[in-house]
Amino acid sequence: MAPPIDLRSDTVTRPCAAMRNAMASAEVGDDVYGEDPTARRLEETVAALLGKEAALFVSSGTMGNQIALLCQTRRGDEIVVGEGAHCAYYESGAAAAWSGVQPVFAGSGGLFTAADLEAAIKPPEYWHPRTSLCAVENTHNRAGGRVFPQADVIAIAAVARARGLGLHLDGARLWNAAAATGASPAELAAPFDTVSVCFSKGLGAPIGSALCGSRDLVRDAHRFRKMLGGGMRQVGVLAAAALHALDHNVARVAEDHANARALAEAIGAAPEARVAPVETNIVNVDVPGVPAALVVAAAARRGVRIGASGPERVRLVTHLDVPTAAIGPAAAAICEALREAASVAGGAR
Ligand SMILES: *Cc1c(COP(=O)(O)O)cnc(C)c1O
């Protein structure tokens, strides 16, 4: 049987031979002493790409987001985020544990407006939490890879400035937002104080993210990274993979978007499926009346791995290791799986 087509996430990619070669031949040094030339080169490259003064290589997107919060909040503060934001929903309560902040959701569905932010900011009375930071996620994961409209971002930034809030961009998939809109990563990052980006999602590196911001902020971030156990030694072997990813895999995320649209179109023809509009590389499929777990299992039996993103919702994510030629067969298998799962669920009712 052919190896399974894995559409669970864009994190499942494996480093290709050329990336492994780049890792094997990387120049390295002890990065806790600031002596790893490849890590330095990555940090300078990413800072320039995002139009920020400085960048710090960190082990994961979670670490990047959490260090951004540690740098810009105090214990007891409130942070405003979109519904289902990764930094509040998928990071094991880290914001509460490390920064001691509580998140409040603005708007609904993940994206929000400047008016939603205004409404979420607490009045300055001392008996309220201090609202100190707003975080935007672009693209938004739980919203189904939706692009945060830049006009909204700019309006949100104006409110944040006027009200004295810091502004963080969770740009784990900023490359996808850039590909979808034609804007550069630097343009999308411009309104923000801090930006985290991931190399291990659509770009296909095995490990790593970066947190970018002002030189002063990144100096603080350095201390917090060490505190969290993220000071790494000959880290150039990982930075080399990220540099390779930036050189070779940024432009091609547009292919993932085309593949996701093709997948959505084919699956949209199935009567059991309600396919959400696709903006980037994530396809959310609602399956009313059918438990997602049944669909996931039926697809797995047909050699396609997908994820459940709700009780009656499945998620498909296209990436570097899903070639365009696999999309047709994957869609056919998923349509069959939907039919089987619906008939099993119908029989159980
Ligand atoms: C994946 C992801 C992250 C980071 O995840 P890690 O697994 O910690 O690297 C952060 N934000 C968003 C929106 C993500 O999708």
The ligand as an SDF file (V2000), in Angstrom:
LIG
                    3D

 15 15  0  0  0  0  0  0  0  0999 V2000
    1.6370   26.0760   15.2520 C   0  0  0  0  0  0  0  0  0  0  0  0
    1.3560   27.4200   15.7190 C   0  0  0  0  0  0  0  0  0  0  0  0
    2.1830   28.0440   16.6780 C   0  0  0  0  0  0  0  0  0  0  0  0
    3.3870   27.4190   17.3000 C   0  0  0  0  0  0  0  0  0  0  0  0
    3.3510   26.0940   17.5560 O   0  0  0  0  0  0  0  0  0  0  0  0
    4.5920   25.2590   18.0780 P   0  0  0  0  0  0  0  0  0  0  0  0
    4.1070   23.8880   17.9250 O   0  0  0  0  0  0  0  0  0  0  0  0
    4.8430   25.6660   19.4680 O   0  0  0  0  0  0  0  0  0  0  0  0
    5.7670   25.5850   17.1980 O   0  0  0  0  0  0  0  0  0  0  0  0
    1.8690   29.3270   17.0590 C   0  0  0  0  0  0  0  0  0  0  0  0
    0.8270   29.9620   16.5240 N   0  0  0  0  0  0  0  0  0  0  0  0
    0.0300   29.4140   15.5960 C   0  0  0  0  0  0  0  0  0  0  0  0
   -1.0880   30.2080   15.0180 C   0  0  0  0  0  0  0  0  0  0  0  0
    0.2510   28.1220   15.1720 C   0  0  0  0  0  0  0  0  0  0  0  0
   -0.5590   27.5730   14.2580 O   0  0  0  0  0  0  0  0  0  0  0  0
  1  2  1  0
  2  3  1  0
  2 14  2  0
  3  4  1  0
  3 10  2  0
  4  5  1  0
  5  6  1  0
  6  7  2  0
  6  8  1  0
  6  9  1  0
 10 11  1  0
 11 12  2  0
 12 13  1  0
 12 14  1  0
 14 15  1  0
M  END
$$$$
